[in-house]
Amino acid sequence: MKHTLIGRNERFLIAVEKAGQAAKSDYPLLIVGETGVGKNALAEYIHRESDRRDRPFIHINCASIPENLMESELFGHEKGAFTGASKRKKGKIELADGGTLFLDEISCLSPLAQAKLLTFLDEYQFTRVGGLENISVDVRVVCATNANLPARIEEGRFRKDLYNRLNVILIYMPPLRERKDDIIMIAKYFVKRYGEEQGKEGLILSDDAKLQLASYDWPGNVRELENVIKRAVVACKGEEIKPEDLGIIGRVDALRLEKMERQHIVSVLRLVRWRRKRAAEILGISYNTLKAKMEKYKIEPKDASYYGYGEPPPWCPELVCPMFH
């Protein structure tokens, strides 16, 4: 496993806390969120925190397997079951016995594969393609999607009974644009990790680079941030990563530094619901410095209104964690 969960944003911590609680059960679990937010990392965390940690963690990306091969991929096949089946093959479900089966991009399953998976989830039994033996397994099923499954149900593209079966526990992973207070922390982790890989230990981000990273909306989320830092580490010629190393200047419309700083301060104030002392802590400046900058940039409560900002999709209600109440 290679993914790491990093952050201190409250909504992110709610997701991680709920995942830790869910790890204690064997119920099916559904993780929803945009592409690149860390759904894989959360699934791996659930496995590591469970009693199944010493057993296999089997990952299937449902979007990458052709429809005609999905049944064999999941359930395996017997020798001679179809053209090219020269020997018996165990499927991913059988390989995951005792551990965790992670079905990523579950919305991409064909109607036939959905029906087969639903049948399996009834008794956790299956038959290999071309076989007669009924095989029982003990697996914990974790699924993930970036799609609006209720909308797909309405469109007739996803089975409601399968959705209900998988949606015993639901966890929402917020996008990076709703975790502005985590961007620099995550970026520093990647700088250290990839700096060491490239023989550039001690490499740091310049203040201007940090400001640019924090001001960008990251449509590709953590995955995009990771790739930007990888490129920056390679491109950097000195001891500091500078804005020109990041290669995202055009994507932030070449904003002037002051405009970027104002935007970043407003974003943080919005996230913390105008708690200025908390915002100063996140920004790494004193409360008086924050007040001075707010006066300089004429930042008022209406600029940082959080109404409607950072809310999970209406079909995925936020799950409240006791640690914040």
KAPESUL-V157790 format. One record per pair of residues at least 12 apart in sequence whose ideal C-beta (glycine too) atoms are under 10 Angstrom apart, sorted by the first residue. I is the first residue (numbers start at 1). J is the second residue. D is the distance in Angstrom with one decimal. If there is no record, write none. Layout:
I,J,D + I,J,D
This chain:
1,40,9.1 + 1,41,8.7 + 1,43,9.6 + 1,44,4.6 + 1,45,9.0 + 1,47,7.9 + 1,48,7.2 + 1,57,6.8 + 1,59,9.5 + 2,40,9.2 + 2,41,8.9 + 2,44,8.4 + 3,38,6.9 + 3,39,9.5 + 3,40,5.4 + 3,41,3.4 + 3,42,8.4 + 3,43,8.6 + 3,44,5.4 + 3,45,8.0 + 3,222,9.4 + 4,38,8.8 + 4,41,6.4 + 4,44,9.2 + 4,45,9.1 + 4,186,9.1 + 4,189,7.1 + 4,190,9.6 + 4,193,8.7 + 4,222,9.7 + 5,19,8.7 + 5,38,6.5 + 5,41,5.2 + 5,42,6.8 + 5,44,8.8 + 5,45,5.7 + 5,173,9.8 + 5,186,9.9 + 5,222,9.6 + 6,38,8.9 + 6,41,9.1 + 6,182,7.0 + 6,185,6.0 + 6,186,5.1 + 6,187,9.8 + 6,188,9.1 + 6,189,5.4 + 6,190,9.2 + 6,222,8.5 + 7,38,8.9 + 7,174,9.5 + 7,176,9.4 + 7,179,6.1 + 7,181,8.1 + 7,182,4.0 + 7,183,9.4 + 7,185,6.7 + 7,186,6.8 + 7,222,9.2 + 8,179,9.0 + 8,181,6.6 + 8,182,6.4 + 8,185,6.9 + 8,282,8.5 + 9,174,7.3 + 9,176,9.4 + 9,178,7.6 + 9,179,4.1 + 9,180,8.0 + 9,181,5.3 + 9,182,4.9 + 9,183,9.6 + 9,185,9.4 + 9,271,7.3 + 9,272,9.9 + 9,282,9.3 + 9,310,9.5 + 10,174,9.7 + 10,179,9.3 + 10,181,8.9 + 10,271,8.5 + 10,272,8.8 + 10,321,8.5 + 10,323,9.4 + 10,324,6.1 + 11,172,8.1 + 11,173,9.0 + 11,174,4.7 + 11,175,10.0 + 11,178,6.5 + 11,179,7.1 + 11,182,9.9 + 11,271,8.9 + 11,310,6.9 + 11,311,9.7 + 11,312,8.3 + 11,318,7.3 + 11,321,9.5 + 11,324,9.7 + 12,37,9.3 + 12,38,8.7 + 12,42,9.9 + 12,173,7.7 + 12,174,6.1 + 12,176,9.5 + 12,178,8.7 + 12,179,5.5 + 12,181,9.2 + 12,182,6.4 + 13,182,9.9 + 13,321,7.1 + 13,323,7.4 + 13,324,7.8 + 14,171,8.8 + 14,172,8.5 + 14,174,8.9 + 14,318,7.3 + 14,319,6.6 + 14,320,7.0 + 14,321,4.2 + 14,322,9.8 + 14,323,8.1 + 14,324,6.9 + 15,31,8.4 + 15,33,8.4 + 15,37,9.3 + 15,38,8.9 + 15,39,9.9 + 15,42,6.7 + 15,45,9.9 + 15,171,5.3 + 15,172,6.4 + 15,173,5.4 + 15,174,7.2 + 15,312,10.0 + 15,318,9.5 + 15,319,8.0 + 15,321,8.5 + 16,38,9.7 + 16,41,9.7 + 16,42,7.3 + 16,45,7.1 + 16,46,9.9 + 16,49,9.9 + 16,171,9.0 + 16,173,9.3 + 16,321,8.8 + 17,171,9.8 + 17,319,9.2 + 17,320,10.0 + 17,321,4.4 + 17,322,8.1 + 17,323,5.8 + 17,324,8.7 + 18,42,9.6 + 18,46,9.8 + 18,169,7.7 + 18,170,9.0 + 18,171,5.3 + 18,172,9.0 + 18,319,5.4 + 18,320,9.1 + 18,321,6.2 + 19,31,8.1 + 19,41,9.9 + 19,42,5.4 + 19,43,8.6 + 19,45,5.8 + 19,46,5.1 + 19,49,7.4 + 19,142,9.6 + 19,169,9.0 + 19,171,5.9 + 19,173,9.3 + 20,45,7.7 + 20,46,8.0 + 20,48,10.0 + 20,49,5.5 + 20,50,9.7 + 20,321,9.7 + 21,46,9.9 + 21,49,9.2 + 21,169,8.7 + 21,171,9.9 + 21,319,9.8 + 21,321,8.5 + 21,322,9.4 + 22,42,9.8 + 22,46,6.2 + 22,49,8.8 + 22,50,8.8 + 22,140,9.7 + 22,142,8.9 + 22,168,9.1 + 22,169,4.9 + 22,170,9.6 + 22,171,7.1 + 23,45,7.7 + 23,46,4.7 + 23,47,7.7 + 23,48,7.9 + 23,49,3.7 + 23,50,4.3 + 23,51,8.5 + 23,52,8.8 + 23,53,9.0 + 23,100,9.6 + 23,140,9.0 + 23,142,9.9 + 24,46,9.8 + 24,49,7.9 + 24,50,7.2 + 24,51,8.1 + 25,46,10.0 + 25,50,8.5 + 25,140,8.3 + 25,168,8.5 + 25,169,7.4 + 26,50,8.3 + 26,51,8.8 + 26,52,8.4 + 26,100,9.7 + 26,138,8.4 + 26,139,8.8 + 26,140,5.0 + 26,141,9.1 + 26,168,9.9 + 27,140,8.0 + 27,141,8.9 + 27,142,10.0 + 27,166,9.8 + 27,168,4.2 + 27,169,5.7 + 28,101,9.8 + 28,103,9.8 + 28,121,7.0 + 28,140,7.8 + 28,141,4.7 + 28,142,7.4 + 28,143,7.1 + 28,164,10.0 + 28,165,6.4 + 28,166,5.0 + 28,167,7.7 + 28,168,4.9 + 28,169,7.3 + 29,42,9.5 + 29,43,8.3 + 29,46,6.8 + 29,100,9.6 + 29,102,9.7 + 29,140,7.9 + 29,141,7.5 + 29,142,4.8 + 29,143,7.2 + 29,144,9.2 + 29,166,7.9 + 29,167,8.8 + 29,168,6.8 + 29,169,4.4 + 29,170,7.6 + 29,171,6.9 + 30,103,9.7 + 30,106,7.7 + 30,141,9.5 + 30,142,8.0 + 30,143,5.1 + 30,144,7.3 + 30,145,7.3 + 30,149,8.1 + 30,163,8.2 + 30,165,9.9 + 30,166,5.0 + 30,167,5.0 + 30,168,7.9 + 30,169,7.1 + 30,170,5.0 + 30,171,7.4 + 30,172,9.8 + 30,316,9.2 + 31,43,6.4 + 31,46,8.6 + 31,102,9.2 + 31,104,9.1 + 31,106,9.6 + 31,142,7.0 + 31,143,7.1 + 31,144,4.3 + 31,145,7.8 + 31,146,9.9 + 31,169,9.3 + 31,170,7.9 + 31,171,5.1 + 31,172,8.0 + 31,173,6.2 + 32,106,9.9 + 32,107,10.0 + 32,143,9.3 + 32,144,7.3 + 32,145,5.8 + 32,146,7.4 + 32,147,8.3 + 32,148,8.6 + 32,149,7.8 + 32,167,9.5 + 32,170,6.7 + 32,171,7.4 + 32,172,5.6 + 32,173,7.2 + 32,312,8.2 + 32,313,7.6 + 32,315,8.7 + 32,316,5.3 + 33,144,7.8 + 33,145,8.5 + 33,146,6.5 + 33,171,8.5 + 33,172,6.2 + 33,173,3.4 + 33,174,7.0 + 33,175,7.0 + 33,221,8.3 + 33,312,8.9 + 33,313,9.5 + 33,316,8.8 + 34,146,5.4 + 34,173,8.0 + 34,174,8.8 + 34,175,4.9 + 34,176,8.8 + 34,177,9.4 + 34,218,9.9 + 34,219,8.3 + 34,220,8.8 + 34,221,5.9 + 34,223,10.0 + 35,105,9.1 + 35,146,4.9 + 35,175,9.4 + 35,219,9.2 + 35,220,7.2 + 35,221,6.9 + 35,223,7.3 + 35,224,9.4 + 36,146,8.8 + 36,173,9.9 + 36,175,8.3 + 36,176,7.9 + 36,218,8.3 + 36,219,8.6 + 36,220,4.9 + 36,221,3.5 + 36,222,5.8 + 36,223,3.4 + 36,224,6.0 + 36,225,8.5 + 36,226,8.7 + 36,227,9.5 + 37,144,9.7 + 37,146,8.3 + 37,172,9.4 + 37,173,4.4 + 37,174,6.9 + 37,175,5.6 + 37,176,7.0 + 37,178,9.6 + 37,179,9.0 + 37,218,9.8 + 37,220,9.7 + 37,221,4.7 + 37,222,6.3 + 37,223,8.2 + 38,173,5.8 + 38,174,9.7 + 38,176,9.0 + 38,186,9.6 + 38,221,7.6 + 38,222,5.3 + 38,223,8.3 + 39,102,9.1 + 39,104,7.0 + 39,105,9.3 + 39,142,9.4 + 39,143,9.5 + 39,144,4.1 + 39,145,8.2 + 39,146,7.9 + 39,171,8.9 + 39,173,5.7 + 39,221,10.0 + 40,59,7.2 + 40,61,9.3 + 40,102,7.6 + 40,104,6.7 + 40,144,7.3 + 40,223,9.6 + 41,173,8.9 + 41,222,8.2 + 42,102,10.0 + 42,142,8.7 + 42,144,8.1 + 42,171,6.8 + 42,173,6.2 + 43,57,8.0 + 43,59,7.7 + 43,100,7.5 + 43,101,9.9 + 43,102,4.6 + 43,103,9.4 + 43,104,7.8 + 43,142,4.9 + 43,143,8.8 + 43,144,6.4 + 43,171,9.7 + 44,57,6.5 + 44,59,8.5 + 44,100,8.7 + 44,102,7.9 + 44,142,9.5 + 46,100,7.2 + 46,102,8.8 + 46,140,8.2 + 46,142,6.1 + 46,169,9.6 + 46,171,8.8 + 47,59,9.9 + 47,99,7.1 + 47,100,4.3 + 47,101,9.9 + 47,102,7.7 + 47,140,7.9 + 47,142,7.7 + 48,100,9.6 + 50,99,8.9 + 50,100,7.1 + 50,140,6.8 + 50,142,9.9 + 51,140,9.4 + 52,96,9.3 + 52,98,6.6 + 52,99,4.9 + 52,100,5.6 + 52,138,8.9 + 52,139,8.6 + 52,140,6.0 + 53,99,8.6 + 53,100,9.0 + 54,98,8.7 + 54,99,8.4 + 55,96,8.0 + 55,97,7.8 + 55,98,3.9 + 55,99,3.4 + 55,100,7.6 + 55,138,9.0 + 55,139,9.1 + 55,140,9.4 + 56,92,9.4 + 56,95,6.1 + 56,96,5.3 + 56,97,7.6 + 56,98,7.0 + 56,99,3.9 + 56,100,7.5 + 56,101,8.7 + 56,139,9.0 + 57,96,7.8 + 57,99,5.8 + 57,100,5.0 + 57,101,8.5 + 57,102,6.7 + 57,140,9.8 + 57,142,9.3 + 58,91,9.6 + 58,92,5.0 + 58,93,8.0 + 58,94,9.4 + 58,95,5.4 + 58,96,4.0 + 58,97,9.4 + 58,99,6.7 + 58,100,7.1 + 58,101,5.3 + 58,102,6.8 + 58,103,9.4 + 58,139,8.3 + 59,92,8.5 + 59,96,9.5 + 59,100,9.0 + 59,101,8.5 + 59,102,4.7 + 59,103,8.5 + 59,104,6.5 + 59,142,9.6 + 59,144,9.9 + 60,73,6.8 + 60,74,7.3 + 60,91,9.6 + 60,92,5.3 + 60,93,9.2 + 60,96,9.3 + 60,101,7.4 + 60,102,7.0 + 60,103,5.5 + 60,104,6.7 + 60,105,9.0 + 60,106,9.4 + 60,109,10.0 + 60,143,9.9 + 61,102,9.3 + 61,103,8.6 + 61,104,4.8 + 61,105,5.8 + 61,108,8.4 + 61,144,9.7 + 62,74,9.4 + 62,103,5.9 + 62,104,6.4 + 62,105,4.7 + 62,106,5.8 + 62,107,7.8 + 62,108,4.5 + 62,109,5.3 + 62,110,9.2 + 62,113,7.8 + 62,117,9.8 + 62,143,8.9 + 62,144,9.5 + 62,145,9.1 + 63,104,7.6 + 63,105,4.1 + 63,106,9.4 + 63,107,8.5 + 63,108,4.2 + 63,109,9.3 + 63,145,10.0 + 63,146,9.9 + 64,104,8.9 + 64,105,8.0 + 64,108,8.6 + 65,92,9.7 + 65,105,9.8 + 65,108,8.6 + 65,109,9.4 + 65,110,10.0 + 65,113,9.1 + 66,110,9.6 + 67,108,9.3 + 67,109,8.8 + 67,110,4.6 + 67,111,9.5 + 67,112,7.6 + 67,113,7.2 + 68,82,9.2 + 68,110,9.1 + 68,112,9.8 + 69,82,9.9 + 70,91,9.9 + 70,108,9.3 + 70,109,7.0 + 70,110,6.6 + 70,112,8.1 + 70,113,4.6 + 70,114,10.0 + 70,116,8.4 + 70,117,9.4 + 71,91,8.4 + 71,110,9.3 + 71,112,7.3 + 71,113,6.5 + 71,116,6.0 + 71,117,9.8 + 71,126,9.9 + 71,128,9.6 + 71,129,5.7 + 72,84,10.0 + 72,85,7.9 + 72,89,7.0 + 72,91,6.7 + 72,92,9.9 + 72,128,8.4 + 72,129,5.2 + 72,130,9.1 + 73,89,9.2 + 73,91,6.3 + 73,92,6.1 + 73,93,9.3 + 73,113,9.2 + 73,129,9.9 + 74,91,5.1 + 74,92,5.8 + 74,93,5.6 + 74,94,9.2 + 74,101,8.9 + 74,103,8.7 + 74,109,9.4 + 74,113,7.2 + 74,116,7.0 + 74,117,7.1 + 74,120,7.9 + 74,126,8.0 + 74,129,9.4 + 75,89,9.8 + 75,90,9.1 + 75,91,4.3 + 75,92,8.4 + 75,93,6.1 + 75,94,7.6 + 75,113,10.0 + 75,116,7.2 + 75,117,9.6 + 75,120,7.7 + 75,126,4.9 + 75,127,7.1 + 75,128,5.7 + 75,129,6.1 + 75,131,8.7 + 75,135,8.6 + 76,88,7.4 + 76,89,5.1 + 76,90,4.6 + 76,91,3.3 + 76,92,8.2 + 76,93,7.8 + 76,94,5.6 + 76,95,8.5 + 76,126,8.4 + 76,127,9.3 + 76,128,4.4 + 76,129,7.0 + 76,130,9.5 + 76,131,8.1 + 76,135,8.6 + 77,89,5.4 + 77,90,9.2 + 77,91,7.6 + 77,128,5.4 + 77,129,3.9 + 77,130,5.4 + 77,131,7.4 + 78,127,9.3 + 78,128,5.3 + 78,129,6.9 + 78,130,4.1 + 78,131,4.4 + 78,132,8.6 + 78,133,8.7 + 79,130,7.9 + 79,131,9.7 + 80,130,6.6 + 81,128,7.4 + 81,129,4.7 + 81,130,2.6 + 81,131,7.4 + 82,129,7.1 + 82,130,7.0 + 85,129,7.9 + 85,130,7.0 + 88,128,7.4 + 88,130,9.2 + 88,131,8.4 + 89,128,8.0 + 89,129,9.0 + 90,128,8.0 + 90,135,9.5 + 91,126,7.8 + 91,128,6.9 + 91,129,8.3 + 91,135,9.4 + 91,137,9.8 + 92,139,9.5 + 93,117,9.1 + 93,120,6.9 + 93,124,8.8 + 93,126,6.2 + 93,128,10.0 + 93,135,8.7 + 93,137,6.0 + 93,139,6.4 + 93,141,9.0 + 94,126,7.9 + 94,128,8.0 + 94,135,6.5 + 94,137,6.1 + 94,139,9.0 + 95,137,9.4 + 95,139,9.5 + 96,137,7.2 + 96,138,9.2 + 96,139,4.7 + 96,140,8.5 + 96,141,8.8 + 97,124,9.8 + 97,135,9.0 + 97,136,9.0 + 97,137,4.4 + 97,138,6.2 + 97,139,6.3 + 98,137,8.0 + 98,138,5.7 + 98,139,7.5 + 98,140,9.4 + 99,137,9.8 + 99,138,8.7 + 99,139,6.6 + 99,140,7.4 + 100,139,6.9 + 100,140,4.8 + 100,141,7.9 + 100,142,6.0 + 101,120,10.0 + 101,137,8.9 + 101,139,4.8 + 101,140,7.2 + 101,141,5.2 + 101,142,7.2 + 101,143,9.0 + 102,140,9.3 + 102,141,8.2 + 102,142,4.9 + 102,143,7.6 + 102,144,7.3 + 103,117,7.9 + 103,141,6.8 + 103,142,7.3 + 103,143,4.6 + 103,144,7.3 + 103,145,9.1 + 103,166,8.6 + 104,142,9.2 + 104,143,7.7 + 104,144,5.0 + 104,145,8.1 + 104,146,9.6 + 105,143,9.0 + 105,144,7.0 + 105,145,6.3 + 105,146,7.3 + 105,147,8.1 + 106,141,9.7 + 106,142,9.8 + 106,143,4.2 + 106,144,6.7 + 106,145,5.0 + 106,147,8.4 + 106,149,8.1 + 106,158,8.5 + 106,162,8.6 + 106,163,9.2 + 106,166,7.0 + 107,143,9.3 + 107,144,9.5 + 107,145,4.7 + 107,146,7.8 + 107,147,3.8 + 107,148,8.7 + 107,149,6.2 + 107,152,6.1 + 107,157,7.9 + 107,158,6.2 + 107,163,9.8 + 108,145,8.5 + 108,147,8.4 + 109,143,9.6 + 109,158,8.2 + 109,159,9.2 + 109,162,8.4 + 111,156,9.0 + 111,157,8.3 + 111,158,8.8 + 111,159,7.5 + 113,162,9.9 + 114,157,9.6 + 114,158,7.0 + 114,159,4.9 + 114,161,9.2 + 114,162,5.2 + 114,163,9.4 + 115,159,7.2 + 115,161,9.5 + 115,162,8.1 + 116,129,10.0 + 117,141,8.6 + 117,143,9.4 + 117,159,9.1 + 117,162,6.5 + 117,165,8.7 + 117,166,8.7 + 118,159,6.5 + 118,161,6.1 + 118,162,4.7 + 118,163,9.8 + 118,164,9.8 + 118,165,6.3 + 118,166,9.2 + 119,162,10.0 + 120,137,8.8 + 120,139,9.4 + 120,141,8.9 + 121,139,10.0 + 121,141,6.9 + 121,161,9.8 + 121,162,7.9 + 121,165,5.2 + 121,166,7.9 + 122,165,8.5 + 123,136,7.7 + 124,136,6.3 + 124,137,5.8 + 124,138,6.9 + 124,139,6.8 + 124,141,8.9 + 125,137,7.7 + 141,165,9.0 + 141,166,7.2 + 141,168,9.6 + 142,166,9.2 + 142,169,9.3 + 142,171,9.6 + 143,162,9.6 + 143,163,9.8 + 143,165,10.0 + 143,166,5.2 + 143,167,8.9 + 144,171,9.3 + 144,173,8.7 + 145,158,9.2 + 145,163,9.9 + 145,166,9.3 + 146,173,9.7 + 148,313,6.5 + 148,314,9.5 + 148,315,6.1 + 148,316,8.6 + 149,162,9.3 + 149,163,5.4 + 149,166,8.7 + 149,167,8.0 + 149,315,7.6 + 149,316,9.2 + 150,163,7.5 + 150,167,9.7 + 150,313,9.2 + 150,314,9.3 + 150,315,4.6 + 150,316,9.0 + 151,313,9.6 + 151,315,7.5 + 153,315,9.9 + 167,316,9.8 + 169,319,8.9 + 170,312,9.9 + 170,315,9.7 + 170,316,6.5 + 170,317,8.5 + 170,319,7.1 + 171,316,9.1 + 171,319,6.9 + 172,311,10.0 + 172,312,4.5 + 172,313,7.8 + 172,316,4.9 + 172,317,8.2 + 172,318,6.5 + 172,319,7.0 + 173,221,9.0 + 173,222,9.5 + 173,312,9.4 + 174,221,9.4 + 174,310,6.9 + 174,311,9.5 + 174,312,7.3 + 174,318,9.2 + 175,217,8.8 + 175,218,7.4 + 175,219,8.3 + 175,220,9.7 + 175,221,5.5 + 175,222,9.1 + 175,310,8.9 + 176,216,9.2 + 176,217,8.2 + 176,218,4.2 + 176,219,8.9 + 176,220,8.5 + 176,221,4.5 + 176,222,5.7 + 176,223,9.3 + 176,224,8.0 + 176,225,6.6 + 177,216,8.6 + 177,217,4.6 + 177,218,5.7 + 177,219,7.9 + 177,221,8.1 + 177,267,8.4 + 177,309,9.7 + 177,310,8.4 + 178,217,10.0 + 178,267,9.5 + 178,270,9.6 + 178,271,7.4 + 178,309,7.7 + 178,310,4.1 + 178,311,8.8 + 178,312,9.3 + 179,218,9.1 + 179,221,9.2 + 179,222,8.9 + 179,271,7.9 + 179,310,8.8 + 180,214,6.2 + 180,215,9.0 + 180,216,10.0 + 180,217,9.5 + 180,218,9.5 + 180,263,9.8 + 180,264,7.2 + 180,266,9.7 + 180,267,4.5 + 180,268,5.7 + 180,269,9.9 + 180,270,8.3 + 180,271,5.7 + 180,272,9.7 + 180,282,8.1 + 180,283,9.9 + 180,310,9.6 + 181,214,9.0 + 181,267,8.9 + 181,268,6.2 + 181,271,6.0 + 181,272,7.7 + 181,278,9.2 + 181,279,8.9 + 181,281,9.2 + 181,282,4.5 + 181,283,8.7 + 182,214,9.9 + 182,222,8.9 + 182,225,9.8 + 182,271,9.8 + 182,282,9.4 + 183,210,8.5 + 183,213,5.5 + 183,214,5.1 + 183,215,9.2 + 183,216,8.2 + 183,218,7.4 + 183,222,9.4 + 183,225,7.0 + 183,264,9.4 + 183,267,9.6 + 184,205,7.4 + 184,209,9.6 + 184,210,5.4 + 184,211,9.4 + 184,213,6.5 + 184,214,6.2 + 184,282,9.3 + 184,283,9.7 + 184,284,8.4 + 185,282,9.9 + 186,213,9.2 + 186,218,10.0 + 186,222,6.3 + 186,225,6.1 + 186,226,8.2 + 186,229,8.8 + 187,205,6.3 + 187,209,8.4 + 187,210,7.5 + 187,213,5.4 + 187,214,8.8 + 187,225,6.2 + 187,226,9.0 + 187,228,8.3 + 187,229,5.8 + 187,232,9.1 + 187,241,8.9 + 187,246,9.5 + 188,204,8.0 + 188,205,6.7 + 188,210,8.9 + 188,213,9.9 + 188,229,9.2 + 189,225,10.0 + 189,226,9.3 + 189,229,8.9 + 190,205,10.0 + 190,222,9.2 + 190,225,7.0 + 190,226,5.4 + 190,227,9.3 + 190,228,8.6 + 190,229,3.9 + 190,230,7.3 + 190,232,9.0 + 190,233,8.1 + 191,203,5.7 + 191,204,6.9 + 191,205,6.1 + 191,209,9.5 + 191,229,5.8 + 191,230,9.8 + 191,232,7.8 + 191,233,6.6 + 191,236,9.3 + 191,241,6.6 + 192,204,9.1 + 192,229,9.8 + 192,233,9.8 + 193,226,9.0 + 193,229,8.6 + 193,230,9.3 + 193,233,9.0 + 194,226,8.4 + 194,229,6.2 + 194,230,5.3 + 194,231,9.4 + 194,232,8.7 + 194,233,4.5 + 194,234,8.2 + 195,229,9.1 + 195,232,9.8 + 195,233,5.5 + 195,236,8.6 + 195,241,9.0 + 196,233,9.5 + 197,230,9.0 + 197,233,8.0 + 197,234,10.0 + 198,230,9.0 + 198,233,5.4 + 198,234,6.4 + 198,236,9.1 + 200,233,6.3 + 200,234,9.0 + 200,236,7.1 + 200,238,9.9 + 200,239,8.5 + 200,241,9.7 + 202,239,6.7 + 203,232,9.1 + 203,233,6.5 + 203,236,6.5 + 203,238,8.8 + 203,239,6.5 + 203,240,7.5 + 203,241,6.6 + 204,236,9.8 + 204,239,6.9 + 204,240,5.6 + 204,241,7.1 + 205,229,8.8 + 205,232,8.5 + 205,236,9.8 + 205,240,7.0 + 205,241,5.0 + 205,242,8.7 + 205,243,9.9 + 205,245,9.4 + 205,246,9.1 + 206,236,9.8 + 206,238,9.3 + 206,239,9.6 + 206,240,4.4 + 206,241,6.3 + 206,242,5.1 + 206,243,7.5 + 206,245,8.9 + 206,246,10.0 + 207,240,9.1 + 207,242,9.9 + 207,257,9.7 + 207,284,9.9 + 208,240,9.3 + 208,241,9.8 + 208,242,6.6 + 208,243,5.1 + 208,244,9.5 + 208,246,9.7 + 208,257,6.7 + 208,260,8.8 + 208,261,9.9 + 209,229,9.9 + 209,232,7.8 + 209,236,9.6 + 209,240,7.5 + 209,241,5.1 + 209,242,5.7 + 209,243,5.3 + 209,244,9.0 + 209,245,7.2 + 209,246,6.0 + 209,248,9.8 + 210,241,9.2 + 210,243,9.6 + 210,264,9.2 + 210,284,9.1 + 211,243,8.3 + 211,252,10.0 + 211,255,9.6 + 211,257,6.8 + 211,258,10.0 + 211,260,5.4 + 211,261,6.0 + 211,263,9.4 + 211,264,6.2 + 212,242,9.3 + 212,243,4.9 + 212,244,9.8 + 212,246,6.2 + 212,248,6.6 + 212,249,7.4 + 212,251,9.7 + 212,252,6.3 + 212,255,8.4 + 212,257,8.7 + 212,260,6.4 + 212,264,9.4 + 213,225,7.4 + 213,228,7.9 + 213,229,8.7 + 213,232,9.5 + 213,241,9.4 + 213,243,9.0 + 213,246,7.0 + 213,248,7.9 + 213,252,9.5 + 213,264,9.5 + 214,260,8.1 + 214,261,9.1 + 214,263,8.7 + 214,264,4.7 + 214,265,9.7 + 214,267,7.6 + 214,268,8.3 + 214,282,9.9 + 214,283,9.0 + 215,248,9.5 + 215,252,5.8 + 215,255,6.6 + 215,257,9.6 + 215,259,8.5 + 215,260,4.2 + 215,261,8.0 + 215,262,9.3 + 215,263,5.2 + 215,264,5.2 + 215,267,7.9 + 216,228,8.7 + 216,246,8.8 + 216,248,5.7 + 216,249,9.9 + 216,251,6.5 + 216,252,5.2 + 216,255,9.6 + 216,260,9.1 + 216,263,9.8 + 216,264,9.9 + 217,251,8.8 + 217,252,8.5 + 217,263,9.9 + 217,267,9.3 + 218,248,9.3 + 218,251,9.6 + 219,251,9.0 + 224,248,9.2 + 224,251,9.8 + 225,248,9.8 + 227,247,9.9 + 228,241,10.0 + 228,245,9.4 + 228,246,5.8 + 228,247,6.8 + 228,248,6.1 + 228,251,9.5 + 229,241,7.9 + 229,245,9.5 + 229,246,8.2 + 231,245,7.9 + 231,246,7.9 + 231,247,6.0 + 231,248,9.7 + 232,244,9.3 + 232,245,4.3 + 232,246,5.1 + 232,247,7.2 + 232,248,9.2 + 233,245,8.3 + 235,247,7.4 + 243,257,9.2 + 243,260,9.7 + 258,293,9.8 + 258,296,8.5 + 258,297,7.5 + 259,297,9.0 + 261,283,9.6 + 261,293,7.3 + 261,296,9.4 + 261,297,7.6 + 262,293,8.0 + 262,294,9.2 + 262,296,8.6 + 262,297,4.2 + 262,298,8.8 + 262,299,6.8 + 262,303,8.7 + 263,297,9.4 + 263,303,9.9 + 264,283,7.7 + 265,279,7.3 + 265,280,9.8 + 265,282,10.0 + 265,283,6.8 + 265,285,9.3 + 265,290,7.3 + 265,293,6.1 + 265,294,7.0 + 265,296,10.0 + 265,297,7.0 + 265,299,6.3 + 265,303,9.2 + 265,304,8.5 + 266,279,9.8 + 266,294,9.3 + 266,297,8.3 + 266,299,6.1 + 266,300,9.8 + 266,303,5.2 + 266,304,5.1 + 266,305,9.7 + 267,279,9.7 + 267,304,8.1 + 267,309,9.3 + 268,280,9.0 + 268,281,9.7 + 268,282,5.3 + 268,283,5.9 + 268,290,9.3 + 268,304,8.4 + 269,282,9.5 + 269,283,9.4 + 269,290,8.9 + 269,294,8.2 + 269,299,7.1 + 269,301,8.5 + 269,303,7.8 + 269,304,3.9 + 269,305,9.7 + 269,306,8.7 + 270,303,8.4 + 270,304,4.4 + 270,305,7.1 + 270,306,4.9 + 270,307,9.7 + 270,309,5.7 + 270,310,7.7 + 271,304,8.7 + 271,306,7.4 + 271,309,8.2 + 271,310,6.9 + 272,304,8.9 + 272,306,8.8 + 273,304,8.4 + 273,305,9.8 + 273,306,5.5 + 273,309,9.8 + 274,300,10.0 + 274,301,5.8 + 274,303,10.0 + 274,304,5.9 + 274,305,8.9 + 274,306,7.9 + 276,290,6.0 + 276,291,7.3 + 276,294,7.8 + 276,304,9.9 + 277,290,8.5 + 279,294,9.3 + 279,304,8.9 + 280,293,9.7
